[in-house]
Amino acid sequence: MTGNARARSRAMAWVALAAITATAAMSSTASATDANITWSGLRAPLATPWTSKVSPDNALPDYPRPQLARPSLAHPRWMNLNGLWQYEATHGAAKPAFGKSLAGRILVPFPVESVLSGVQKHADDMLYRRQVEIPADYTADGGRVRLNFGAVNYEATVYVNGTKVAHHTDGYTAFGADITDALRKEGPQEIVVAVHAPVDGADVPVGKQRLKPEGIFYTAASGIWQTVWLEPVPATSLAALTLVPTPTLDGFTVEPGIDGDAQGATLTVTAYAAGKAVGHASGPAGKPLDLEVAHPRTWSPDDPFLYTVRAELRRGKTVDRVESYAGLRTIAVKKVDGRNRIVLNGKPTFLLATLDQGYWPDGIYTAPTDAALKFDIQKTKDLGFNTIRKHIKVEPARWYYWTDRLGLMVWQDAPALPNGRNDKLGEAARSNFRAEVAAMVQQLRGVPSIIGWIPFNEGWGQWSLQAARDVAAQVKRLDPSRLVDERSGYNCCDTKGDPGGGDIIDVHDYQGPGTPEPDATRAAIDGEHGGLTLGIAGHVWPGTPINPYGAVKDRAALDDGYVANTAVLRDKGVPRGLSGSVYTQITDVEGEHNGLFTYDRKVEKVDEQRVRAINRAVIEAGSAH
């Protein structure tokens, strides 16, 4: 966005902001310095250190797609559409009235239920509207304009100047559209997004969202909840650039995705280490390339080295240049001293993880800032863990950027269908779930830190034991380079039983930990344990019943309990061949107070040095030959 366009956009945003917040500001009895008061005048039920830093002027300004930046991550060419949009809840799927203002305002990309959105109320159906001026050079020389959405929950229909340009169902994956042919020759362009956001009673993947949150289920996160942006692209351009490490760890298979006519186009890819070219490959744009690198350096939590990758797509006089990154690592199950164990880059490695739900008291599904998004990952690393289980949610691309950069392996869950409805799931719901799992895998296949996929958790939405086997096999076909844990917690809770497939045996044991043994074909982990509960006064989410399991009396007891619980992994689990574990959890979430941090991230409830010491001892013991 040009300086003038940005200035106009900010001026318009603040005019709109003043109109909708004046009443709230006048009626509020809080002081202007109250950190719980958000940009709209609404009071946050529980503020984080970043809540007060969010405004219409700076809503997630960071470039959202680090693995496909055009022309480079340091200097991307794009227009951020985060900020104030017009908004209106509707009764049913109302057809947009184009050219007309909507009654309310919302701060994109925060879910409508969040305080940072300025709405703080759920709607099953809603409309978003924004007008934007597109620089003339975006369409110069036959250039095209793409409108991109990180994620919209759940069903989105997108219109530009009254023309439908996209329809997308799936609340967790990115989508976009070439909007060039819908643009007016001059003046502001009208973007309207109609959203349908079913939560309770709908057989679509909702993860832990509920309209009446309690216990282990939390507030819904509907509507646009990840960054929206525009970018100029050539007529033939790169839509994706997936780099998969070779099994021999000497390079990558490069799999391009192309928008536009790829006939006669060529793709050139170069890998860099410390600014020096170390690998080069070129060939027809529609086929994978073999990119060999000199003096290969692997990625691991102890050394999260990433190659910078630059690609050039040429078709005639049309050139598209993008920048990405890639990590060189393998993950597998193999026999070590007669037992199946998980090996990273061919070496036995104990995967010591926290459960990470990705919820925020101010933004719900959306972290208030990029620094906040990084915080949970950095603290997980500081506490001595080497892995995160991303629980029943897909994160924005920048979350994975930070796990890649900081060096945390990731178990990636699929967002779950609603629990307790397995016998009611028809073929349409089953087919849709399989499609959304496939879309998640395809979108995230190039992320170095992801080492395994978990399609089902505790049988939620798992309509049969055969379903787990089938979906796991589907995932393995799509991505044979990673582990598949077909069912985390086979001993609990819906559709009980071990499906018997995949790469991993996975039990849940609270407080535990469980110490399952590997079998003839699979390694073993405890997919959830711990859950020691301690609420900290002044840092508790209001209004949701507290889940009391695992209660301890004070912080000293929490420290002692964590150390004793984790020591079992070292003393009993490792000798039995255990390859990993997942402690519940890194932060409190609403009615659950079993985090190592409070929900607002203001209090670290444990002694970091004690936790780190026992964690590193477990990893060391479990990674020995």
C-alpha positions as CSV (number, residue, x, y, z in Angstrom):
1,M,0.0,0.0,0.0
2,T,1.4,3.4,-0.9
3,G,2.0,6.0,1.8
4,N,-1.0,8.2,0.6
5,A,-3.3,5.2,0.4
6,R,-2.3,4.1,3.9
7,A,-2.8,7.5,5.3
8,R,-6.3,7.8,3.7
9,S,-7.2,4.3,5.0
10,R,-6.1,5.2,8.5
11,A,-7.9,8.5,8.5
12,M,-11.2,6.8,7.4
13,A,-10.7,4.1,10.0
14,W,-10.3,6.5,12.9
15,V,-13.3,8.6,11.7
16,A,-15.4,5.4,11.8
17,L,-13.8,4.4,15.1
18,A,-14.7,7.8,16.7
19,A,-18.3,7.4,15.6
20,I,-18.8,4.0,17.2
21,T,-16.8,4.4,20.4
22,A,-17.8,7.9,21.5
23,T,-20.8,6.6,23.5
24,A,-18.8,3.7,25.0
25,A,-16.0,6.1,26.0
26,M,-18.4,8.6,27.6
27,S,-20.3,6.0,29.5
28,S,-17.2,4.2,30.8
29,T,-16.1,4.9,34.3
30,A,-12.7,3.4,33.7
31,S,-9.7,5.7,33.4
32,A,-8.1,6.2,30.0
33,T,-5.1,4.2,31.2
34,D,-7.0,1.1,32.1
35,A,-5.2,-1.7,30.2
36,N,-8.4,-3.7,30.1
37,I,-10.2,-1.2,27.9
38,T,-9.8,-2.1,24.3
39,W,-9.7,0.1,21.2
40,S,-13.5,0.1,20.9
41,G,-14.2,1.1,24.5
42,L,-15.2,-2.5,25.4
43,R,-13.6,-3.9,28.6
44,A,-11.7,-7.1,28.1
45,P,-12.9,-9.9,30.4
46,L,-9.2,-10.8,30.9
47,A,-6.5,-8.7,29.2
48,T,-3.1,-9.9,28.0
49,P,0.0,-7.8,27.9
50,W,-0.8,-7.1,24.3
51,T,-4.5,-6.2,24.5
52,S,-4.0,-2.5,24.8
53,K,-1.5,-2.5,21.9
54,V,-4.2,-3.4,19.3
55,S,-6.0,-0.7,17.4
56,P,-7.5,-0.3,13.9
57,D,-4.2,1.3,12.9
58,N,-2.1,-1.8,13.6
59,A,-4.2,-5.0,13.5
60,L,-1.7,-7.7,12.8
61,P,0.4,-5.8,10.3
62,D,3.0,-8.5,9.8
63,Y,3.2,-10.3,6.4
64,P,1.1,-13.4,6.8
65,R,2.7,-16.0,4.5
66,P,6.4,-16.4,5.2
67,Q,6.8,-19.4,2.9
68,L,5.6,-17.6,-0.2
69,A,6.5,-14.0,0.0
70,R,6.6,-11.9,-3.2
71,P,9.3,-10.8,-4.0
72,S,10.9,-11.4,-0.6
73,L,9.9,-11.7,3.1
74,A,12.0,-8.6,3.9
75,H,10.2,-6.5,1.2
76,P,6.9,-8.1,0.4
77,R,4.6,-6.3,-2.1
78,W,1.1,-6.5,-0.7
79,M,-1.8,-4.5,0.8
80,N,-2.9,-5.5,4.3
81,L,-6.7,-5.3,4.6
82,N,-6.8,-5.9,8.3
83,G,-8.5,-3.0,10.1
84,L,-12.0,-1.7,10.5
85,W,-14.7,-3.2,8.2
86,Q,-18.4,-2.6,8.1
87,Y,-20.3,-5.4,9.7
88,E,-23.8,-6.6,10.3
89,A,-25.3,-9.8,11.8
90,T,-28.1,-11.2,9.6
91,H,-31.0,-13.5,10.1
92,G,-30.1,-16.4,7.9
93,A,-28.1,-16.3,4.8
94,A,-29.2,-12.9,3.6
95,K,-28.2,-11.8,0.1
96,P,-25.8,-8.8,0.3
97,A,-27.2,-5.4,-0.7
98,F,-24.3,-4.1,-2.7
99,G,-23.4,-0.5,-2.7
100,K,-25.0,0.1,0.8
101,S,-23.2,0.6,4.1
102,L,-23.6,-1.9,6.9
103,A,-24.8,-0.7,10.3
104,G,-21.9,-1.8,12.5
105,R,-18.1,-2.0,12.5
106,I,-15.7,-4.8,13.3
107,L,-11.9,-5.0,13.6
108,V,-10.6,-7.7,11.2
109,P,-9.2,-10.3,11.7
110,F,-10.6,-10.9,15.2
111,P,-13.5,-13.3,15.6
112,V,-16.9,-11.7,16.2
113,E,-17.1,-13.2,19.7
114,S,-13.8,-11.6,20.8
115,V,-13.5,-8.3,22.6
116,L,-10.8,-7.2,20.2
117,S,-13.3,-7.4,17.3
118,G,-15.4,-4.7,18.9
119,V,-18.5,-6.9,18.5
120,Q,-18.1,-9.5,21.3
121,K,-21.2,-11.5,20.2
122,H,-21.8,-14.7,18.2
123,A,-23.8,-14.7,14.9
124,D,-24.6,-17.7,12.8
125,D,-24.7,-15.4,9.7
126,M,-23.0,-12.1,9.0
127,L,-21.8,-9.7,6.4
128,Y,-18.5,-7.8,6.1
129,R,-18.0,-4.9,3.8
130,R,-15.0,-2.8,2.9
131,Q,-14.0,-0.4,0.1
132,V,-10.5,-0.2,-1.0
133,E,-8.5,1.7,-3.7
134,I,-6.1,-0.5,-5.6
135,P,-2.9,1.1,-7.0
136,A,-2.8,1.4,-10.7
137,D,0.5,-0.4,-11.0
138,Y,-1.1,-3.6,-9.6
139,T,-2.7,-4.2,-13.0
140,A,-0.1,-2.7,-15.2
141,D,1.4,-4.8,-18.1
142,G,-1.3,-7.5,-17.7
143,G,-0.8,-7.9,-14.0
144,R,-3.5,-9.6,-11.9
145,V,-4.8,-8.9,-8.4
146,R,-5.4,-11.7,-5.8
147,L,-7.5,-11.3,-2.7
148,N,-6.3,-13.7,0.0
149,F,-7.9,-14.9,3.3
150,G,-5.9,-16.7,6.0
151,A,-9.0,-18.3,7.3
152,V,-12.7,-17.6,7.7
153,N,-14.9,-19.7,10.0
154,Y,-16.8,-21.4,8.5
155,E,-18.4,-20.8,5.1
156,A,-17.5,-17.7,3.2
157,T,-18.8,-16.2,-0.1
158,V,-16.8,-13.3,-1.4
159,Y,-18.0,-10.6,-3.8
160,V,-16.1,-7.8,-5.4
161,N,-18.2,-5.0,-6.9
162,G,-21.2,-7.4,-6.8
163,T,-19.5,-10.2,-8.6
164,K,-19.0,-13.5,-6.7
165,V,-15.3,-14.3,-6.8
166,A,-14.9,-17.1,-4.2
167,H,-16.9,-19.6,-2.1
168,H,-15.0,-21.5,0.5
169,T,-16.1,-24.0,3.3
170,D,-13.5,-25.0,6.0
171,G,-12.8,-22.7,8.9
172,Y,-9.1,-23.5,9.2
173,T,-7.5,-23.3,5.7
174,A,-6.5,-20.4,3.5
175,F,-8.1,-19.5,0.2
176,G,-8.1,-16.7,-2.3
177,A,-9.2,-15.5,-5.7
178,D,-8.1,-13.6,-8.7
179,I,-10.4,-10.6,-8.6
180,T,-9.0,-8.7,-11.6
181,D,-11.9,-9.2,-13.9
182,A,-14.3,-7.9,-11.2
183,L,-12.5,-4.6,-10.7
184,R,-13.8,-1.2,-11.8
185,K,-11.5,0.8,-14.0
186,E,-11.2,3.5,-11.3
187,G,-12.4,4.5,-7.9
188,P,-13.0,2.4,-4.8
189,Q,-13.6,-1.3,-5.1
190,E,-16.3,-2.9,-2.9
191,I,-15.5,-6.1,-1.1
192,V,-18.3,-8.0,0.6
193,V,-17.9,-11.3,2.5
194,A,-21.0,-13.3,3.5
195,V,-20.2,-15.7,6.3
196,H,-22.2,-18.7,7.7
197,A,-20.7,-19.8,11.0
198,P,-22.6,-22.8,12.5
199,V,-21.2,-24.1,15.8
200,D,-23.5,-26.2,18.0
201,G,-25.6,-28.8,16.3
202,A,-23.7,-28.7,13.0
203,D,-21.7,-31.6,11.8
204,V,-18.7,-29.7,10.6
205,P,-15.2,-29.5,12.2
206,V,-15.4,-27.0,15.1
207,G,-12.5,-28.2,17.3
208,K,-13.3,-27.0,20.9
209,Q,-15.6,-24.2,20.0
210,R,-19.0,-24.2,21.7
211,L,-21.7,-21.5,22.1
212,K,-22.1,-22.6,25.8
213,P,-18.5,-23.2,26.8
214,E,-17.7,-25.2,29.9
215,G,-15.0,-27.7,31.1
216,I,-12.7,-28.6,28.2
217,F,-14.8,-26.7,25.6
218,Y,-14.4,-23.0,24.9
219,T,-15.9,-19.9,23.3
220,A,-16.6,-20.0,19.6
221,A,-14.5,-18.0,17.1
222,S,-16.6,-17.1,14.1
223,G,-16.1,-15.1,11.0
224,I,-12.8,-13.7,9.6
225,W,-10.1,-14.7,12.1
226,Q,-6.9,-14.5,10.0
227,T,-5.3,-11.8,7.9
228,V,-7.0,-10.6,4.7
229,W,-4.7,-9.1,2.1
230,L,-4.3,-8.1,-1.6
231,E,-1.3,-8.8,-3.7
232,P,-0.4,-8.1,-7.4
233,V,0.8,-11.1,-9.3
234,P,1.8,-11.8,-12.9
235,A,-0.6,-13.6,-15.3
236,T,1.3,-16.8,-14.6
237,S,2.3,-17.0,-11.0
238,L,3.3,-19.4,-8.1
239,A,0.4,-20.4,-5.9
240,A,2.5,-22.7,-3.8
241,L,6.1,-23.8,-3.3
242,T,6.4,-27.0,-1.2
243,L,9.8,-28.3,-0.3
244,V,10.0,-31.9,1.0
245,P,13.3,-33.2,2.4
246,T,14.8,-36.2,0.6
247,P,15.1,-39.4,2.7
248,T,18.9,-39.1,2.3
249,L,18.9,-35.6,3.7
250,D,20.9,-34.2,0.8
251,G,18.3,-31.8,-0.6
252,F,14.6,-31.3,-1.4
253,T,11.9,-32.3,-3.8
254,V,10.3,-29.0,-4.9
255,E,6.6,-29.2,-5.7
256,P,5.2,-26.0,-7.3
257,G,1.6,-24.9,-7.6
258,I,0.8,-22.6,-10.5
259,D,-1.9,-20.0,-11.1
260,G,-2.6,-19.2,-14.7
261,D,-1.3,-20.8,-17.8
262,A,1.8,-22.9,-17.1
263,Q,2.3,-24.0,-20.7
264,G,5.9,-23.4,-21.6
265,A,6.8,-21.9,-18.3
266,T,10.1,-22.8,-16.5
267,L,10.8,-22.8,-12.8
268,T,14.2,-22.0,-11.3
269,V,14.8,-22.6,-7.5
270,T,18.0,-21.7,-5.6
271,A,18.7,-22.5,-1.9
272,Y,20.9,-20.2,0.2
273,A,22.8,-20.7,3.5
274,A,24.1,-17.6,5.2
275,G,23.5,-15.7,2.0
276,K,25.5,-18.1,-0.2
277,A,23.9,-20.2,-2.9
278,V,24.3,-23.9,-2.0
279,G,21.8,-25.5,-4.4
280,H,20.1,-24.9,-7.7
281,A,17.5,-26.6,-9.9
282,S,15.6,-25.7,-13.0
283,G,12.9,-27.3,-15.1
284,P,9.4,-27.2,-16.5
285,A,7.1,-25.4,-14.1
286,G,4.4,-28.2,-14.0
287,K,6.8,-30.9,-12.6
288,P,8.6,-31.4,-9.3
289,L,12.3,-30.5,-9.2
290,D,15.2,-32.2,-7.4
291,L,17.1,-29.6,-5.4
292,E,20.4,-30.9,-4.1
293,V,22.3,-28.8,-1.5
294,A,26.0,-28.8,-0.9
295,H,27.2,-29.7,2.7
296,P,23.7,-30.4,4.0
297,R,22.8,-29.0,7.4
298,T,19.8,-30.5,9.2
299,W,17.0,-28.9,11.1
300,S,16.4,-30.0,14.7
301,P,15.2,-28.3,18.0
302,D,18.8,-28.0,19.0
303,D,19.8,-26.5,15.7
304,P,16.8,-25.1,13.9
305,F,18.7,-24.2,10.7
306,L,16.6,-23.0,7.8
307,Y,17.6,-22.5,4.2
308,T,16.4,-19.4,2.4
309,V,14.8,-20.4,-0.9
310,R,14.2,-18.1,-3.9
311,A,12.2,-19.2,-6.9
312,E,11.7,-17.6,-10.3
313,L,8.8,-18.6,-12.6
314,R,9.2,-17.5,-16.2
315,R,6.7,-17.7,-19.1
316,G,7.7,-15.6,-22.1
317,K,8.2,-12.1,-20.8
318,T,6.3,-12.8,-17.6
319,V,8.4,-13.3,-14.5
320,D,7.2,-14.2,-10.9
321,R,9.8,-14.1,-8.1
322,V,9.1,-15.4,-4.6
323,E,11.0,-16.2,-1.4
324,S,10.5,-19.0,1.0
325,Y,12.4,-21.1,3.5
326,A,12.9,-24.8,4.2
327,G,14.3,-27.1,6.8
328,L,16.2,-30.4,6.1
329,R,15.0,-33.1,8.5
330,T,13.4,-36.6,8.5
331,I,11.1,-38.2,11.0
332,A,10.5,-41.9,11.2
333,V,9.9,-45.0,13.4
334,K,12.6,-47.6,13.4
335,K,14.0,-50.3,15.6
336,V,16.5,-49.2,18.3
337,D,17.8,-51.9,20.6
338,G,14.9,-54.1,19.5
339,R,12.1,-51.6,20.1
340,N,10.3,-49.3,17.8
341,R,11.2,-45.7,18.6
342,I,10.8,-42.3,17.0
343,V,14.0,-41.1,15.2
344,L,14.7,-37.5,14.1
345,N,17.3,-37.3,11.3
346,G,17.9,-41.0,12.0
347,K,18.6,-40.5,15.7
348,P,16.4,-41.6,18.6
349,T,14.7,-38.5,20.0
350,F,12.2,-38.2,22.8
351,L,9.4,-35.8,21.8
352,L,8.6,-34.0,25.1
353,A,5.6,-31.8,24.3
354,T,3.0,-29.4,25.8
355,L,-0.6,-29.3,24.7
356,D,-1.2,-26.0,23.0
357,Q,-4.8,-25.0,22.4
358,G,-4.1,-21.6,20.7
359,Y,-6.7,-19.7,22.6
360,W,-6.5,-16.1,23.8
361,P,-8.8,-14.2,26.3
362,D,-8.8,-11.1,24.1
363,G,-8.7,-12.6,20.6
364,I,-10.0,-16.1,21.2
365,Y,-8.6,-17.9,18.1
366,T,-6.5,-14.9,17.0
367,A,-3.5,-13.8,19.0
368,P,-3.5,-10.0,19.6
369,T,-0.1,-9.4,18.0
370,D,2.7,-11.4,16.4
371,A,4.8,-10.9,19.6
372,A,2.0,-12.7,21.5
373,L,1.9,-15.5,18.9
374,K,5.6,-16.0,19.4
375,F,5.4,-15.8,23.2
376,D,3.8,-19.2,23.8
377,I,6.3,-20.9,21.5
378,Q,9.3,-19.1,23.0
379,K,8.2,-20.0,26.6
380,T,7.6,-23.6,25.6
381,K,11.2,-23.6,24.4
382,D,12.5,-21.8,27.6
383,L,10.8,-24.4,29.8
384,G,12.9,-27.1,28.1
385,F,10.3,-28.8,25.9
386,N,11.2,-29.8,22.3
387,T,7.7,-30.4,20.9
388,I,4.2,-28.9,20.8
389,R,1.0,-30.7,20.2
390,K,-1.2,-28.2,18.3
391,H,-4.5,-29.3,19.7
392,I,-7.5,-29.5,17.4
393,K,-6.8,-26.2,15.6
394,V,-4.8,-25.0,12.6
395,E,-2.8,-21.9,13.2
396,P,-1.9,-19.0,11.0
397,A,1.2,-19.4,8.9
398,R,3.2,-17.2,11.2
399,W,2.7,-19.5,14.1
400,Y,4.5,-22.3,12.1
401,Y,7.1,-19.7,11.1
402,W,8.0,-19.3,14.7
403,T,8.1,-23.0,15.5
404,D,10.3,-23.4,12.5
405,R,12.6,-20.5,13.5
406,L,12.7,-21.3,17.3
407,G,13.0,-25.0,16.9
408,L,9.9,-26.8,18.3
409,M,8.7,-30.0,16.7
410,V,4.9,-30.1,16.1
411,W,2.2,-32.8,16.3
412,Q,-0.6,-31.3,14.2
413,D,-4.1,-32.2,15.1
414,A,-7.0,-32.1,12.7
415,P,-9.9,-29.9,14.0
416,A,-12.5,-32.3,15.3
417,L,-16.1,-32.8,14.5
418,P,-18.4,-32.3,17.5
419,N,-18.0,-35.0,20.2
420,G,-20.9,-37.1,21.3
421,R,-22.4,-37.4,17.8
422,N,-20.5,-40.2,16.2
423,D,-23.7,-42.3,15.6
424,K,-25.4,-39.3,13.9
425,L,-22.7,-38.5,11.3
426,G,-24.0,-39.1,7.8
427,E,-21.8,-39.6,4.7
428,A,-21.9,-36.0,3.9
429,A,-20.3,-35.0,7.2
430,R,-17.8,-37.9,6.9
431,S,-16.8,-36.9,3.4
432,N,-16.4,-33.3,4.3
433,F,-14.2,-34.2,7.3
434,R,-11.9,-36.3,5.0
435,A,-11.7,-33.4,2.6
436,E,-10.8,-30.9,5.3
437,V,-8.1,-33.1,6.7
438,A,-6.6,-33.4,3.2
439,A,-6.7,-29.7,2.8
440,M,-4.9,-29.2,6.1
441,V,-2.2,-31.6,5.1
442,Q,-1.7,-30.1,1.7
443,Q,-1.5,-26.6,3.1
444,L,1.1,-27.5,5.8
445,R,3.3,-30.1,4.0
446,G,6.1,-27.6,3.6
447,V,6.4,-26.8,7.3
448,P,9.7,-28.2,8.7
449,S,8.6,-28.3,12.3
450,I,5.5,-30.5,11.7
451,I,6.7,-34.1,12.3
452,G,3.3,-35.8,12.6
453,W,-0.4,-35.7,11.9
454,I,-3.2,-36.6,14.4
455,P,-6.5,-37.1,12.5
456,F,-8.6,-38.0,15.6
457,N,-8.6,-37.1,19.3
458,E,-10.2,-39.5,21.8
459,G,-12.6,-40.7,19.2
460,W,-14.4,-37.3,18.7
461,G,-16.1,-37.4,15.4
462,Q,-14.6,-40.9,14.8
463,W,-17.6,-42.8,13.5
464,S,-15.9,-46.2,13.6
465,L,-12.5,-47.9,14.3
466,Q,-12.3,-48.4,10.5
467,A,-12.7,-44.7,10.0
468,A,-9.5,-44.0,11.9
469,R,-7.6,-46.6,9.9
470,D,-9.0,-45.2,6.6
471,V,-8.3,-41.5,7.4
472,A,-4.8,-42.3,8.7
473,A,-4.1,-44.2,5.4
474,Q,-5.4,-41.2,3.5
475,V,-3.0,-38.9,5.3
476,K,-0.1,-41.2,4.8
477,R,-0.7,-41.3,1.1
478,L,-0.8,-37.5,1.0
479,D,2.3,-37.2,3.1
480,P,4.5,-40.3,3.5
481,S,7.3,-38.2,4.9
482,R,5.8,-37.7,8.4
483,L,4.4,-39.8,11.2
484,V,0.6,-40.5,11.5
485,D,-0.9,-40.9,15.0
486,E,-4.3,-42.1,13.8
487,R,-6.0,-41.7,17.1
488,S,-4.6,-39.8,20.1
489,G,-5.9,-41.4,23.3
490,Y,-7.3,-44.7,22.1
491,N,-8.3,-45.6,25.6
492,C,-10.7,-42.6,25.8
493,C,-13.5,-41.4,25.2
494,D,-15.8,-41.8,22.1
495,T,-15.6,-44.9,20.0
496,K,-13.1,-46.5,22.3
497,G,-10.5,-49.0,21.1
498,D,-7.1,-49.1,19.4
499,P,-7.6,-49.0,15.6
500,G,-4.3,-50.8,15.2
501,G,-2.8,-48.7,12.4
502,G,-0.7,-45.7,11.9
503,D,2.8,-45.2,13.2
504,I,2.0,-44.5,16.9
505,I,0.3,-46.1,19.9
506,D,-1.1,-43.2,22.0
507,V,-2.8,-43.3,25.4
508,H,-4.2,-40.5,27.6
509,D,-3.6,-40.9,31.3
510,Y,-4.5,-38.1,33.8
511,Q,-2.7,-37.4,36.0
512,G,-0.5,-40.2,34.8
513,P,1.7,-40.3,32.9
514,G,0.9,-43.5,31.0
515,T,3.8,-45.5,29.8
516,P,2.6,-47.7,26.9
517,E,5.1,-49.9,25.2
518,P,5.8,-50.0,21.4
519,D,4.5,-52.9,19.5
520,A,5.8,-54.7,16.4
521,T,5.0,-51.9,14.0
522,R,4.5,-48.7,16.1
523,A,6.3,-46.4,18.5
524,A,4.5,-45.4,21.7
525,I,3.7,-42.0,23.3
526,D,1.5,-40.7,26.1
527,G,-0.6,-38.2,24.1
528,E,-2.0,-36.4,27.2
529,H,-1.1,-36.4,30.9
530,G,-0.7,-34.1,33.8
531,G,-3.3,-31.4,34.0
532,L,-2.3,-30.2,37.4
533,T,-4.7,-27.4,38.3
534,L,-4.1,-24.1,40.1
535,G,-6.0,-20.9,39.6
536,I,-4.3,-17.6,40.3
537,A,-6.5,-14.9,41.7
538,G,-6.9,-11.9,39.4
539,H,-5.9,-13.9,36.3
540,V,-8.9,-16.1,35.9
541,W,-11.4,-16.1,33.0
542,P,-14.8,-15.0,34.4
543,G,-18.2,-16.7,34.0
544,T,-17.1,-20.2,32.9
545,P,-17.4,-23.1,35.4
546,I,-14.0,-24.2,36.6
547,N,-12.8,-27.7,35.7
548,P,-11.4,-28.9,39.0
549,Y,-9.5,-32.1,38.1
550,G,-5.9,-32.4,39.2
551,A,-6.2,-29.5,41.8
552,V,-3.1,-28.6,43.9
553,K,-3.0,-26.2,46.8
554,D,-0.3,-23.7,45.8
555,R,2.6,-23.0,43.4
556,A,5.1,-25.0,45.4
557,A,2.8,-28.0,45.1
558,L,2.5,-27.4,41.4
559,D,6.3,-27.3,41.0
560,D,6.6,-30.5,43.0
561,G,3.8,-32.2,41.2
562,Y,5.1,-31.3,37.8
563,V,8.6,-32.6,38.6
564,A,7.3,-35.9,40.1
565,N,4.9,-36.4,37.2
566,T,7.5,-35.8,34.6
567,A,10.2,-37.9,36.3
568,V,7.9,-41.0,35.7
569,L,8.6,-40.5,32.0
570,R,12.4,-40.8,32.6
571,D,12.3,-43.5,35.3
572,K,9.5,-45.8,33.9
573,G,8.5,-44.7,30.5
574,V,11.9,-44.5,28.8
575,P,12.9,-48.0,30.0
576,R,9.7,-49.3,28.5
577,G,10.5,-47.8,25.1
578,L,8.3,-44.7,25.4
579,S,9.1,-42.2,22.6
580,G,7.2,-39.1,23.7
581,S,4.6,-37.4,25.9
582,V,2.3,-34.4,25.9
583,Y,1.8,-32.4,29.1
584,T,-1.6,-30.6,29.6
585,Q,-0.9,-27.7,29.1
586,I,1.1,-24.5,28.3
587,T,-1.5,-22.0,29.4
588,D,-4.8,-22.0,31.2
589,V,-7.8,-21.8,28.9
590,E,-11.1,-20.3,30.1
591,G,-12.4,-22.8,32.8
592,E,-9.3,-24.9,32.7
593,H,-6.6,-23.7,35.1
594,N,-4.0,-26.4,34.4
595,G,-1.6,-24.3,32.5
596,L,2.1,-23.6,33.2
597,F,1.0,-20.0,32.6
598,T,-2.2,-18.2,33.4
599,Y,-4.6,-17.6,30.5
600,D,-3.6,-13.9,30.3
601,R,0.1,-14.9,30.0
602,K,1.0,-12.6,32.9
603,V,2.0,-15.2,35.5
604,E,4.3,-18.1,35.0
605,K,2.9,-20.5,37.6
606,V,6.0,-22.8,37.8
607,D,9.6,-22.5,38.6
608,E,11.1,-22.3,35.1
609,Q,14.5,-23.7,36.1
610,R,13.1,-26.7,37.9
611,V,10.8,-27.5,35.0
612,R,13.5,-27.1,32.5
613,A,15.9,-29.3,34.4
614,I,13.5,-32.3,34.6
615,N,12.4,-31.8,31.0
616,R,16.0,-31.8,29.7
617,A,16.7,-34.9,31.8
618,V,13.8,-36.7,30.2
619,I,14.8,-35.7,26.7
620,E,18.4,-36.8,27.3
621,A,17.4,-40.2,28.8
622,G,14.8,-40.8,26.0
623,S,17.1,-39.8,23.2
624,A,20.0,-42.2,24.1
625,H,20.8,-45.1,21.9
